[in-house]
Amino acid sequence: MAKLLAMLTKIFIPLSIIWVWLPLFVLSDSIAETTLLNSVSADGAREHLRYITSFPHPAGTYGDYQSAMYVKEKFEEYGIPTHVESIRVLLNFPVNNSLQLITPTDSTNLVLAEVDYEIDPTADTWYRNHTFFGYSASGIAEGAVVYANYGSVEDFRYLDGLGIDLKGKIALIRYGGIFRGLKVKHAQDHGMAGVLIYSDPLDDGFSKGDVYPQGRWRPPSGVQRGSVQFNSLCPGDSGFVERDPDICGYPTDEIIPRIPALPLSYGNAQPILAQLGGPDVPDGWVGGLNLAYKIGGGDDVRVRLDVNVRYNKTDIWNVVGTIPGCASQSKVAKQQILIGNHRDAWVYGAADPNSGTAVLLEVARGLGESVRAGWCPQRTIVLLSWDSEEYGLVGSTGYGERHAQALSDYAVAYFNVDVGVTGDKLSVSVTPSLHTFISSVLQDVQDPKSGNSVYDSWDKTFNRLGSGSDYTVFFDHLGIASSDSTFNGGYGVYHSVYDSFYWMEHFGDPGFQYHKAHAQIWGLMAIRMADAFILPFDYRKYDDELRLYMHELSDMCISGSFPLDLSSLQLAIDNFHISVQAVRILQDALKFANSSSLSVSRLNWHLYTAERQFLTSFGLPQRKWFKHVVFAPGIDEGYAANIFPGIVQAIKTNSTDLGAEQVEIAAKAVQAVAAHLLDAVVHQ
């Protein structure tokens, strides 16, 4: 390795002194960045959010279409050519639901509605009386109640260990820990008849602070809606209306529940939990309600749930705005920087997702003003307003699958914002090769609270990409470098009717200054990536992370007494290290090359397509849609990322044959990336 690096240093560093590059991109960058930073505004974000949250807009409804037209009109007003791509998909909508608590002495119909607080002008809506789950099953289920904590694999394993018969019973599960759809799946896999999922105040209610409308946390009647699709198996349209029916490897009834399920407030969960008998729960299962948490399972407490939803094939609407690239080389001009946010909400969605929509619209304003000032990006910038994310990333997945070849050829990076703002603490999830790039952007945006840079106010933590938002198809399925960012704060009204403009204006971001800051960050990311002479991918950070992941895998094997030979993967990572050092020397050497240099073009292509080499064509075990061998949502968790997910799955299931197979698949993929990067150097 030392000889190779020495050779490269001798070849490329002197050439970097000779080659001349007229810094035209620096001038255009400066115009665009200054214009964008000065054009985005807190007042603009406030007015966007005020309008979009003035009416409910769940996916596939008239309000959803109305919000799509608003985004389209604003993009066009800012000078961005825009079109709407509709996709026909299968969605469900609430008709009526009921829940009856049955005890030996009484029968009570629980009121499945969120309270109308007069101080919040949008709280009184039809949707507050029609709480439901996306992709839930219709049906009636009656049975004894069993409290199953977070509904994880480990939680159900604990119940099995107690010898409790779960068949035909109703699971009462609290939110948290894993994705809600997998809570239902785990109950269904155990033969249970129905599921109730409630928000415990320990997690996002009064245990955290004042509840709405006096504070930012969930009130007693607040209900978290959401999708119960089995998202870690395959996201997107579960009805395969305009979709390849074989793309997931599962039919519809294996990726959405067959048993009825309802979301509950902790106000409705309390009388059920209070009357449960049976064994005491372990300490980690105790919530925040003032009662003794018990497992239940006896016939002294029964419930009857009746879920009635209507399934329709309906159109959804992705809004696509495009600022064409102006590079003299057509291959460069065609390359795409994609930025996206979903627009649909369970009701009003002031934080989730429309704080992000307001930020996206301010980015559009800033980019449009930059173009009017004479700037034109070298690469194409695509602004995307997704639909039906809430049901299971349906709009973005449909777009990604429909345009898979073009995206594979030309997509440089995808930058996602879902929840734009709920507070003042930045959180970033990103592929490791973009760590350095994002850090540099954060140094140039002022944090509204501290007055320092956002970078200085940030905890310097990069989270791993799993799933749960619209980057999933780009990263996990297509191998496009991606990021997801948000400003976090206490957010107790998630997916409830109270996620409203009133909540945002009083608790989430009263001055809308963090909306502005987020727009500045997102806009700078788009401009700098679009105009980068040498694309700012730093694979040294990937190298660092892969070595860390190897330690994590080794620790998992040791703690689980799982014999697994990781030597081939270690060798591939060592080779990756050599390639990364070589390509970094080349990146530094070509910084001053001529702007039309084929060497630069070739290097950039290798840099942005390297992530694709981490994909395996046949997908991960039991979920062929997910193809990235280094990152994926945990198959039993749904949101959080597993590193080397195929190997981790083998360790968790104690499958030595699967483990050996997945080590070789991962090693082959890492070696492919190493060869791909080294090819950029060898063929200069």
C-alpha positions as CSV (number, residue, x, y, z in Angstrom):
1,M,0.0,0.0,0.0
2,A,2.8,2.4,0.9
3,K,4.4,1.9,-2.5
4,L,1.2,2.6,-4.3
5,L,0.5,5.8,-2.3
6,A,4.0,7.0,-2.9
7,M,3.7,6.5,-6.6
8,L,0.4,8.3,-6.8
9,T,1.7,11.2,-4.8
10,K,4.7,11.6,-7.3
11,I,2.4,11.4,-10.3
12,F,-0.6,13.6,-9.3
13,I,0.7,16.3,-7.0
14,P,3.1,17.8,-9.5
15,L,0.4,17.7,-12.2
16,S,-1.9,19.6,-9.9
17,I,0.6,22.5,-10.0
18,I,0.7,22.5,-13.8
19,W,-3.0,22.1,-14.6
20,V,-5.0,25.3,-14.6
21,W,-8.6,25.7,-13.8
22,L,-10.3,29.0,-14.2
23,P,-12.5,29.2,-11.0
24,L,-15.8,30.1,-12.8
25,F,-17.7,27.7,-10.5
26,V,-16.5,29.6,-7.4
27,L,-17.9,32.8,-8.8
28,S,-21.3,31.3,-9.6
29,D,-21.3,29.4,-6.3
30,S,-20.8,32.7,-4.5
31,I,-23.7,34.4,-6.3
32,A,-26.0,31.5,-5.7
33,E,-25.1,31.0,-2.1
34,T,-25.4,34.6,-1.1
35,T,-28.7,35.0,-2.9
36,L,-30.1,31.9,-1.4
37,L,-29.0,32.8,2.2
38,N,-30.6,36.2,1.8
39,S,-33.8,35.1,0.0
40,V,-35.2,32.4,2.4
41,S,-37.2,33.8,5.2
42,A,-38.9,32.8,8.4
43,D,-42.0,34.8,7.4
44,G,-42.2,32.9,4.1
45,A,-42.0,29.6,5.8
46,R,-44.7,30.7,8.3
47,E,-47.1,31.6,5.5
48,H,-46.5,28.4,3.6
49,L,-47.2,26.4,6.7
50,R,-50.2,28.5,7.6
51,Y,-51.9,27.7,4.3
52,I,-51.0,24.0,4.0
53,T,-52.2,23.3,7.6
54,S,-55.5,25.1,7.1
55,F,-57.1,21.9,5.8
56,P,-56.6,18.2,6.3
57,H,-54.6,16.5,3.5
58,P,-54.2,12.8,4.0
59,A,-52.9,10.9,0.9
60,G,-55.4,10.4,-1.9
61,T,-57.9,13.0,-0.7
62,Y,-59.0,16.3,-2.2
63,G,-57.0,18.2,0.4
64,D,-53.9,16.2,-0.7
65,Y,-54.5,17.3,-4.3
66,Q,-55.1,20.9,-3.2
67,S,-51.7,20.8,-1.4
68,A,-50.0,19.4,-4.5
69,M,-51.4,22.2,-6.6
70,Y,-50.1,24.8,-4.0
71,V,-46.6,23.4,-4.2
72,K,-46.7,23.3,-8.0
73,E,-47.9,26.9,-8.2
74,K,-45.2,28.1,-5.8
75,F,-42.4,26.2,-7.6
76,E,-43.6,27.9,-10.9
77,E,-44.0,31.3,-9.2
78,Y,-40.3,31.0,-8.3
79,G,-39.3,30.3,-11.9
80,I,-38.9,26.5,-11.6
81,P,-40.4,24.4,-14.4
82,T,-42.7,21.9,-12.7
83,H,-44.9,18.9,-13.5
84,V,-47.1,16.5,-11.5
85,E,-46.6,12.8,-11.8
86,S,-49.6,10.8,-10.6
87,I,-49.4,7.2,-9.5
88,R,-52.4,4.9,-9.0
89,V,-52.1,3.0,-5.7
90,L,-54.1,1.1,-3.1
91,L,-55.0,3.0,0.0
92,N,-57.5,2.6,2.8
93,F,-59.7,5.2,4.5
94,P,-61.7,5.1,7.8
95,V,-65.4,4.4,7.8
96,N,-66.1,3.8,11.5
97,N,-64.4,2.0,14.4
98,S,-65.5,1.1,17.9
99,L,-63.9,-0.4,21.1
100,Q,-65.8,-2.0,23.9
101,L,-64.3,-2.8,27.3
102,I,-65.9,-5.9,28.8
103,T,-65.5,-6.9,32.5
104,P,-67.6,-9.4,34.6
105,T,-69.7,-6.5,35.9
106,D,-69.7,-3.9,33.2
107,S,-69.5,-3.1,29.4
108,T,-68.2,0.3,28.3
109,N,-68.0,1.8,24.9
110,L,-64.7,3.8,24.8
111,V,-64.9,7.2,22.9
112,L,-62.4,7.0,20.1
113,A,-62.1,10.7,19.5
114,E,-59.6,13.5,20.2
115,V,-60.9,16.4,22.3
116,D,-61.7,19.7,20.5
117,Y,-59.7,22.4,22.2
118,E,-61.2,25.7,21.3
119,I,-57.9,27.5,21.6
120,D,-56.7,25.5,18.5
121,P,-58.8,26.7,15.6
122,T,-58.3,23.6,13.5
123,A,-58.9,20.9,16.2
124,D,-62.5,20.3,15.4
125,T,-62.4,18.2,12.3
126,W,-64.1,15.0,11.0
127,Y,-60.7,13.3,11.4
128,R,-60.6,13.7,15.1
129,N,-63.5,11.3,15.3
130,H,-62.0,8.8,12.8
131,T,-58.7,7.6,14.1
132,F,-57.3,4.5,12.2
133,F,-54.3,2.8,10.8
134,G,-53.1,3.0,7.2
135,Y,-53.2,-0.4,5.6
136,S,-55.1,-1.9,8.5
137,A,-57.5,-4.8,8.1
138,S,-61.3,-4.5,8.6
139,G,-62.8,-7.0,11.1
140,I,-64.2,-7.7,14.5
141,A,-62.1,-9.2,17.3
142,E,-63.0,-10.0,20.8
143,G,-60.8,-11.6,23.5
144,A,-58.8,-11.3,26.7
145,V,-56.2,-8.5,26.8
146,V,-52.5,-9.2,27.1
147,Y,-50.1,-6.3,27.7
148,A,-47.1,-6.8,25.4
149,N,-44.9,-3.7,26.2
150,Y,-43.4,-2.4,22.9
151,G,-44.4,-5.5,21.0
152,S,-40.8,-6.4,20.0
153,V,-39.5,-9.9,19.3
154,E,-37.9,-9.9,22.7
155,D,-41.2,-8.8,24.4
156,F,-43.1,-11.6,22.8
157,R,-40.3,-14.0,23.7
158,Y,-40.7,-13.0,27.3
159,L,-44.5,-13.6,27.2
160,D,-43.8,-17.0,25.6
161,G,-41.4,-17.8,28.5
162,L,-44.2,-17.1,31.0
163,G,-46.3,-19.7,29.3
164,I,-49.1,-17.4,28.4
165,D,-51.4,-18.6,25.6
166,L,-51.6,-15.7,23.2
167,K,-53.8,-17.3,20.5
168,G,-57.1,-15.6,20.0
169,K,-56.3,-12.8,22.4
170,I,-56.0,-9.0,22.0
171,A,-52.5,-7.4,22.3
172,L,-52.3,-4.1,24.1
173,I,-49.0,-2.6,23.1
174,R,-47.4,0.8,23.7
175,Y,-45.7,2.9,21.0
176,G,-41.9,3.1,20.9
177,G,-39.0,0.8,20.3
178,I,-40.0,-0.5,16.9
179,F,-42.2,0.4,14.0
180,R,-45.9,0.1,14.7
181,G,-46.6,-2.3,11.7
182,L,-44.1,-4.8,13.1
183,K,-45.9,-4.7,16.5
184,V,-49.0,-5.9,14.7
185,K,-47.0,-8.5,12.7
186,H,-45.5,-10.0,15.8
187,A,-48.9,-10.3,17.4
188,Q,-50.4,-11.8,14.2
189,D,-47.5,-14.3,14.0
190,H,-48.4,-15.4,17.6
191,G,-52.0,-16.1,16.6
192,M,-53.5,-13.1,18.3
193,A,-56.9,-11.9,17.1
194,G,-56.4,-8.1,17.3
195,V,-54.1,-5.3,18.4
196,L,-54.4,-2.0,20.3
197,I,-51.5,0.4,20.2
198,Y,-51.5,3.3,22.6
199,S,-49.2,6.2,23.4
200,D,-47.9,5.9,27.0
201,P,-47.3,9.2,28.8
202,L,-43.9,8.0,29.9
203,D,-42.8,8.2,26.2
204,D,-44.5,11.4,25.0
205,G,-47.1,12.5,27.5
206,F,-47.3,14.2,30.9
207,S,-44.2,12.4,32.2
208,K,-42.2,14.6,29.8
209,G,-43.8,18.0,30.7
210,D,-46.9,20.1,30.1
211,V,-49.4,18.5,27.7
212,Y,-51.2,20.2,24.9
213,P,-52.6,22.9,24.6
214,Q,-50.6,24.2,27.6
215,G,-47.4,22.5,26.4
216,R,-45.9,20.5,23.6
217,W,-46.6,17.0,24.9
218,R,-49.4,14.5,24.1
219,P,-52.7,15.1,26.0
220,P,-54.9,12.3,27.3
221,S,-57.0,12.0,24.2
222,G,-54.2,12.4,21.7
223,V,-53.9,9.5,19.2
224,Q,-50.9,8.5,17.1
225,R,-52.2,7.4,13.7
226,G,-49.9,5.8,11.2
227,S,-49.3,2.9,8.8
228,V,-49.1,-0.7,9.9
229,Q,-47.5,-1.9,6.7
230,F,-44.7,-4.4,7.3
231,N,-42.2,-1.7,6.1
232,S,-39.0,-3.7,6.8
233,L,-40.1,-6.3,4.3
234,C,-41.0,-4.0,1.5
235,P,-42.2,-0.3,1.3
236,G,-44.3,1.2,-1.4
237,D,-47.8,0.5,-2.8
238,S,-48.9,-2.7,-1.1
239,G,-51.6,-3.2,-3.7
240,F,-49.2,-3.4,-6.7
241,V,-51.7,-1.4,-8.8
242,E,-49.1,0.0,-11.2
243,R,-46.1,-1.8,-9.7
244,D,-44.2,-5.0,-10.6
245,P,-46.0,-7.6,-8.5
246,D,-42.7,-9.5,-8.0
247,I,-40.6,-6.6,-6.9
248,C,-41.1,-7.3,-3.1
249,G,-41.2,-11.1,-3.2
250,Y,-44.4,-11.0,-1.2
251,P,-48.1,-10.8,-2.0
252,T,-50.2,-8.1,-0.5
253,D,-51.5,-10.1,2.4
254,E,-48.0,-10.8,3.6
255,I,-46.9,-7.2,3.8
256,I,-50.0,-5.7,5.5
257,P,-51.9,-7.2,8.5
258,R,-54.7,-9.7,8.3
259,I,-56.0,-8.9,11.8
260,P,-57.7,-5.7,12.9
261,A,-55.8,-3.0,14.8
262,L,-56.6,0.3,16.3
263,P,-54.6,3.3,17.7
264,L,-55.5,4.4,21.2
265,S,-54.9,7.4,23.4
266,Y,-53.5,6.8,26.9
267,G,-56.9,8.1,28.1
268,N,-58.5,5.1,26.6
269,A,-55.7,2.6,27.5
270,Q,-55.9,3.5,31.1
271,P,-59.1,1.8,32.1
272,I,-58.0,-1.3,30.3
273,L,-54.6,-1.4,31.9
274,A,-56.0,-0.6,35.4
275,Q,-58.1,-3.7,35.4
276,L,-55.6,-6.2,34.1
277,G,-54.6,-9.0,36.5
278,G,-52.0,-11.7,36.1
279,P,-48.2,-11.4,36.7
280,D,-46.5,-8.1,37.4
281,V,-44.5,-6.8,34.5
282,P,-40.7,-6.4,34.5
283,D,-39.3,-3.0,35.4
284,G,-38.6,-2.1,31.8
285,W,-42.3,-2.6,30.9
286,V,-43.7,-0.1,33.4
287,G,-45.1,3.1,31.8
288,G,-46.1,6.4,33.2
289,L,-49.7,5.9,34.2
290,N,-50.6,5.8,37.9
291,L,-51.5,2.1,38.1
292,A,-49.9,-1.3,38.6
293,Y,-48.9,-2.6,35.2
294,K,-49.9,-6.3,34.8
295,I,-49.5,-8.8,32.0
296,G,-53.2,-9.8,32.0
297,G,-54.3,-12.6,29.8
298,G,-57.3,-13.7,31.9
299,D,-60.9,-13.5,31.0
300,D,-61.6,-10.9,33.7
301,V,-60.8,-8.1,31.2
302,R,-61.9,-8.5,27.6
303,V,-62.3,-6.0,24.7
304,R,-64.2,-6.1,21.5
305,L,-62.8,-4.0,18.6
306,D,-64.6,-3.4,15.4
307,V,-62.5,-1.9,12.6
308,N,-64.2,-0.8,9.4
309,V,-62.0,0.7,6.7
310,R,-62.6,1.1,2.9
311,Y,-59.9,0.2,0.4
312,N,-59.8,2.2,-2.8
313,K,-57.5,2.3,-5.8
314,T,-56.7,6.0,-6.0
315,D,-54.4,8.6,-7.6
316,I,-51.6,10.2,-5.6
317,W,-49.5,13.1,-6.8
318,N,-45.8,13.7,-6.7
319,V,-44.8,17.3,-7.6
320,V,-41.5,17.5,-9.6
321,G,-39.6,20.8,-10.1
322,T,-36.5,20.9,-12.2
323,I,-33.7,23.4,-12.6
324,P,-31.7,22.1,-15.6
325,G,-27.9,21.9,-15.4
326,C,-25.8,24.1,-17.6
327,A,-22.4,22.3,-17.7
328,S,-20.7,22.3,-21.1
329,Q,-20.4,18.6,-20.8
330,S,-23.9,17.1,-21.3
331,K,-23.0,14.1,-19.1
332,V,-22.4,16.5,-16.2
333,A,-25.5,18.7,-16.9
334,K,-27.7,15.6,-16.8
335,Q,-26.4,14.5,-13.4
336,Q,-29.1,15.1,-10.8
337,I,-29.1,16.5,-7.2
338,L,-32.4,15.5,-5.7
339,I,-34.0,17.1,-2.7
340,G,-37.3,15.8,-1.4
341,N,-40.0,16.1,1.3
342,H,-43.3,14.4,1.6
343,R,-46.5,16.5,1.7
344,D,-49.3,14.2,2.8
345,A,-50.3,14.2,6.5
346,W,-52.6,12.1,8.7
347,V,-54.5,15.3,9.4
348,Y,-52.8,18.7,9.3
349,G,-49.1,17.7,9.8
350,A,-47.7,21.0,10.9
351,A,-44.4,19.3,12.0
352,D,-44.7,16.0,10.2
353,P,-44.3,16.7,7.3
354,N,-45.2,20.2,6.5
355,S,-42.5,22.0,8.4
356,G,-40.3,20.2,5.9
357,T,-42.7,21.3,3.0
358,A,-42.4,24.9,4.2
359,V,-38.6,24.6,4.2
360,L,-38.6,23.0,0.7
361,L,-40.7,25.9,-0.6
362,E,-38.2,28.4,0.9
363,V,-35.4,26.5,-0.8
364,A,-37.3,26.7,-4.0
365,R,-37.6,30.5,-3.5
366,G,-33.9,30.8,-2.8
367,L,-32.9,28.7,-5.8
368,G,-35.3,30.6,-8.1
369,E,-33.9,33.9,-7.0
370,S,-30.4,32.7,-7.6
371,V,-31.3,31.7,-11.2
372,R,-32.8,35.2,-11.7
373,A,-29.5,36.7,-10.4
374,G,-27.7,35.0,-13.3
375,W,-26.7,31.7,-11.8
376,C,-27.2,28.3,-13.4
377,P,-26.2,25.1,-11.7
378,Q,-23.7,22.9,-13.4
379,R,-25.8,19.8,-12.6
380,T,-29.6,19.5,-12.7
381,I,-31.4,20.1,-9.4
382,V,-34.7,18.3,-8.9
383,L,-37.1,19.4,-6.2
384,L,-39.6,16.7,-5.1
385,S,-42.8,16.9,-3.1
386,W,-43.7,13.3,-2.3
387,D,-47.2,11.9,-1.7
388,S,-48.4,9.1,0.5
389,E,-45.3,8.7,2.5
390,E,-47.4,8.1,5.6
391,Y,-48.9,4.9,4.2
392,G,-45.5,3.4,3.5
393,L,-43.2,5.7,1.4
394,V,-45.6,5.1,-1.5
395,G,-45.0,8.1,-3.7
396,S,-41.2,8.2,-3.5
397,T,-40.9,4.4,-3.9
398,G,-43.2,4.6,-7.0
399,Y,-41.0,7.4,-8.4
400,G,-37.8,5.6,-7.7
401,E,-39.0,2.3,-9.2
402,R,-40.4,4.1,-12.3
403,H,-37.2,6.0,-13.0
404,A,-34.8,3.5,-11.7
405,Q,-32.5,3.4,-14.7
406,A,-32.2,7.2,-15.1
407,L,-31.6,7.6,-11.4
408,S,-28.9,4.8,-11.4
409,D,-27.2,6.6,-14.3
410,Y,-27.4,10.2,-13.2
411,A,-28.5,10.7,-9.6
412,V,-25.5,12.1,-7.6
413,A,-27.2,12.4,-4.2
414,Y,-30.6,12.6,-2.6
415,F,-31.1,15.0,0.3
416,N,-34.3,14.3,2.3
417,V,-36.2,16.4,4.9
418,D,-39.3,14.8,6.5
419,V,-40.1,16.6,9.7
420,G,-38.3,19.9,9.2
421,V,-38.5,21.4,12.7
422,T,-39.9,20.5,16.1
423,G,-37.2,22.3,18.1
424,D,-33.6,23.6,18.0
425,K,-31.4,20.4,18.1
426,L,-30.1,19.3,14.7
427,S,-30.1,15.6,13.9
428,V,-28.5,14.3,10.7
429,S,-28.7,10.7,9.3
430,V,-26.4,10.2,6.3
431,T,-24.2,7.8,4.3
432,P,-20.7,8.1,5.7
433,S,-19.1,9.5,2.4
434,L,-21.1,12.7,3.0
435,H,-20.0,13.4,6.6
436,T,-17.3,15.9,5.6
437,F,-19.5,17.6,3.1
438,I,-22.4,18.2,5.5
439,S,-20.1,19.3,8.2
440,S,-18.7,22.0,5.9
441,V,-22.2,23.3,5.0
442,L,-23.2,23.5,8.7
443,Q,-20.2,25.7,9.4
444,D,-21.7,28.4,7.1
445,V,-25.2,28.7,8.5
446,Q,-25.9,30.6,11.7
447,D,-27.7,28.9,14.5
448,P,-30.6,31.2,15.5
449,K,-30.4,30.5,19.2
450,S,-26.7,30.6,19.9
451,G,-25.6,33.0,17.2
452,N,-22.7,30.6,16.4
453,S,-22.7,28.3,13.4
454,V,-25.1,25.4,13.4
455,Y,-22.0,23.2,13.3
456,D,-20.7,24.7,16.6
457,S,-24.2,24.2,18.2
458,W,-24.5,20.6,17.0
459,D,-23.5,17.5,18.9
460,K,-21.4,16.3,15.8
461,T,-23.2,13.0,15.7
462,F,-24.1,11.4,12.4
463,N,-26.8,8.8,12.6
464,R,-27.1,5.8,10.3
465,L,-29.7,5.5,7.6
466,G,-32.3,2.8,8.2
467,S,-35.8,3.5,6.9
468,G,-38.9,5.4,7.8
469,S,-38.7,8.2,5.3
470,D,-38.4,8.9,1.6
471,Y,-34.7,8.4,1.2
472,T,-35.4,4.6,1.5
473,V,-35.9,3.8,-2.2
474,F,-32.9,5.9,-3.1
475,F,-30.4,4.6,-0.6
476,D,-31.6,1.0,0.3
477,H,-32.9,0.0,-3.1
478,L,-30.9,2.1,-5.7
479,G,-27.6,2.8,-3.9
480,I,-27.7,6.6,-4.1
481,A,-25.9,8.5,-1.5
482,S,-28.5,10.1,0.8
483,S,-29.1,12.2,3.9
484,D,-32.0,13.0,6.2
485,S,-32.0,16.0,8.5
486,T,-34.3,17.6,11.1
487,F,-34.2,20.1,14.0
488,N,-35.6,18.1,17.0
489,G,-37.4,19.2,20.1
490,G,-40.1,17.7,22.3
491,Y,-42.8,16.5,19.9
492,G,-45.8,14.9,21.7
493,V,-48.4,15.6,19.1
494,Y,-46.9,13.3,16.4
495,H,-49.6,12.0,14.0
496,S,-52.5,13.5,16.0
497,V,-55.0,16.2,15.2
498,Y,-52.9,18.5,17.4
499,D,-50.0,18.5,15.0
500,S,-51.3,21.9,13.9
501,F,-50.2,25.4,13.0
502,Y,-51.1,26.5,16.6
503,W,-48.7,23.9,18.0
504,M,-45.9,24.9,15.7
505,E,-46.4,28.7,16.3
506,H,-46.5,28.3,20.1
507,F,-44.2,25.3,20.8
508,G,-42.3,23.9,17.8
509,D,-40.7,27.0,16.3
510,P,-42.5,30.1,17.4
511,G,-40.4,32.5,15.4
512,F,-39.9,30.1,12.5
513,Q,-36.2,30.9,12.6
514,Y,-35.2,27.2,12.5
515,H,-37.3,26.8,9.4
516,K,-35.2,29.5,7.9
517,A,-31.9,27.9,9.1
518,H,-32.9,24.5,7.7
519,A,-33.8,26.0,4.4
520,Q,-30.3,27.6,4.3
521,I,-28.6,24.3,5.1
522,W,-30.7,22.3,2.5
523,G,-30.2,25.0,-0.1
524,L,-26.5,25.2,0.3
525,M,-26.2,21.4,0.1
526,A,-28.0,21.5,-3.2
527,I,-26.0,24.3,-4.6
528,R,-22.6,23.0,-3.5
529,M,-23.2,19.5,-4.8
530,A,-24.6,20.8,-8.1
531,D,-21.6,23.0,-8.7
532,A,-18.8,20.9,-7.2
533,F,-15.9,20.6,-9.5
534,I,-14.7,17.5,-7.7
535,L,-17.7,15.9,-6.1
536,P,-17.2,16.2,-2.3
537,F,-17.5,12.5,-1.4
538,D,-15.0,11.6,1.3
539,Y,-14.7,7.8,1.4
540,R,-12.2,8.0,4.3
541,K,-15.2,8.4,6.6
542,Y,-16.7,5.3,5.1
543,D,-13.4,3.5,5.8
544,D,-13.6,4.6,9.4
545,E,-17.2,3.5,9.7
546,L,-16.6,0.1,8.2
547,R,-13.8,-0.6,10.6
548,L,-16.1,0.4,13.5
549,Y,-18.8,-1.9,12.1
550,M,-16.4,-4.8,12.1
551,H,-15.8,-4.3,15.8
552,E,-19.5,-4.2,16.4
553,L,-20.0,-7.5,14.5
554,S,-17.2,-9.1,16.4
555,D,-18.7,-8.0,19.7
556,M,-22.1,-9.4,18.7
557,C,-20.6,-12.7,17.8
558,I,-18.7,-12.9,21.1
559,S,-21.7,-11.8,23.3
560,G,-23.9,-14.3,21.5
561,S,-21.4,-17.1,21.4
562,F,-21.9,-17.2,17.7
563,P,-19.0,-18.7,15.7
564,L,-18.5,-16.7,12.5
565,D,-15.4,-16.3,10.4
566,L,-15.2,-12.6,9.4
567,S,-11.8,-12.8,7.8
568,S,-12.9,-12.4,4.2
569,L,-14.9,-9.3,5.1
570,Q,-11.9,-7.9,7.0
571,L,-9.7,-8.4,4.0
572,A,-12.2,-6.6,1.8
573,I,-12.3,-3.7,4.2
574,D,-8.5,-3.6,4.2
575,N,-8.5,-3.4,0.4
576,F,-11.2,-0.7,0.6
577,H,-8.8,1.3,2.8
578,I,-6.1,1.2,0.1
579,S,-8.5,2.3,-2.6
580,V,-9.8,5.1,-0.4
581,Q,-6.3,6.5,0.2
582,A,-5.5,6.3,-3.5
583,V,-8.7,8.0,-4.6
584,R,-8.2,10.8,-2.1
585,I,-4.8,11.6,-3.5
586,L,-6.4,11.8,-6.9
587,Q,-9.2,14.1,-5.6
588,D,-6.7,16.5,-4.2
589,A,-4.5,16.3,-7.3
590,L,-7.3,17.1,-9.8
591,K,-8.7,20.1,-7.8
592,F,-6.8,22.4,-10.2
593,A,-7.4,20.6,-13.5
594,N,-9.1,22.1,-16.5
595,S,-12.9,22.2,-16.2
596,S,-13.3,20.1,-19.3
597,S,-10.9,17.4,-18.2
598,L,-12.0,13.9,-18.9
599,S,-10.0,12.8,-15.8
600,V,-12.3,15.0,-13.6
601,S,-15.4,13.7,-15.3
602,R,-14.3,10.1,-14.9
603,L,-13.4,10.6,-11.3
604,N,-16.7,12.2,-10.4
605,W,-18.6,9.3,-12.1
606,H,-16.7,6.8,-9.9
607,L,-17.3,8.9,-6.8
608,Y,-21.1,9.1,-7.1
609,T,-21.7,5.6,-8.4
610,A,-19.5,3.9,-5.7
611,E,-22.5,3.6,-3.3
612,R,-24.2,1.5,-6.0
613,Q,-21.5,-1.2,-5.6
614,F,-22.7,-1.9,-2.1
615,L,-25.9,-3.4,-3.6
616,T,-26.5,-7.1,-4.0
617,S,-28.7,-7.9,-7.0
618,F,-30.8,-10.6,-5.2
619,G,-31.4,-8.5,-2.1
620,L,-31.2,-9.3,1.7
621,P,-32.4,-12.5,3.3
622,Q,-36.3,-12.6,3.2
623,R,-36.6,-9.2,1.7
624,K,-35.2,-8.9,-1.8
625,W,-36.3,-5.3,-2.3
626,F,-33.7,-4.1,0.2
627,K,-30.3,-4.4,-1.6
628,H,-27.7,-2.5,0.4
629,V,-25.4,-4.9,2.2
630,V,-24.1,-2.3,4.8
631,F,-27.3,-0.6,5.9
632,A,-30.9,-1.6,6.1
633,P,-33.7,-1.2,8.7
634,G,-33.7,-4.1,11.1
635,I,-36.1,-6.8,9.8
636,D,-37.8,-6.9,13.2
637,E,-37.4,-3.2,14.1
638,G,-38.5,-1.3,10.9
639,Y,-36.9,2.1,11.5
640,A,-33.5,1.8,13.1
641,A,-30.5,0.8,10.9
642,N,-28.7,-2.5,11.2
643,I,-25.1,-2.5,9.9
644,F,-24.4,-5.5,7.7
645,P,-28.0,-6.4,8.1
646,G,-27.7,-9.9,6.5
647,I,-25.0,-10.9,8.9
648,V,-26.8,-9.3,11.9
649,Q,-29.9,-11.3,11.0
650,A,-27.9,-14.5,11.0
651,I,-26.5,-13.7,14.4
652,K,-29.9,-12.9,15.9
653,T,-31.4,-16.0,14.5
654,N,-28.4,-18.2,15.4
655,S,-28.1,-19.4,11.8
656,T,-24.5,-20.3,11.1
657,D,-25.1,-21.2,7.4
658,L,-26.8,-17.9,6.7
659,G,-24.0,-16.1,8.6
660,A,-21.3,-17.7,6.4
661,E,-23.3,-16.9,3.3
662,Q,-23.9,-13.3,4.2
663,V,-20.3,-12.6,5.2
664,E,-19.2,-13.7,1.7
665,I,-21.9,-11.5,0.1
666,A,-20.9,-8.5,2.1
667,A,-17.2,-9.1,1.5
668,K,-17.9,-9.3,-2.3
669,A,-19.8,-6.0,-2.2
670,V,-17.1,-4.1,-0.2
671,Q,-14.5,-5.5,-2.5
672,A,-16.5,-4.3,-5.5
673,V,-16.6,-0.8,-4.1
674,A,-12.8,-0.9,-3.5
675,A,-12.2,-2.0,-7.1
676,H,-14.6,0.6,-8.4
677,L,-12.8,3.4,-6.6
678,L,-9.3,2.1,-7.5
679,D,-10.4,2.0,-11.1
680,A,-10.8,5.8,-11.0
681,V,-7.1,6.0,-10.2
682,V,-5.7,3.3,-12.5
683,H,-7.4,4.6,-15.6
684,Q,-6.4,8.2,-15.3
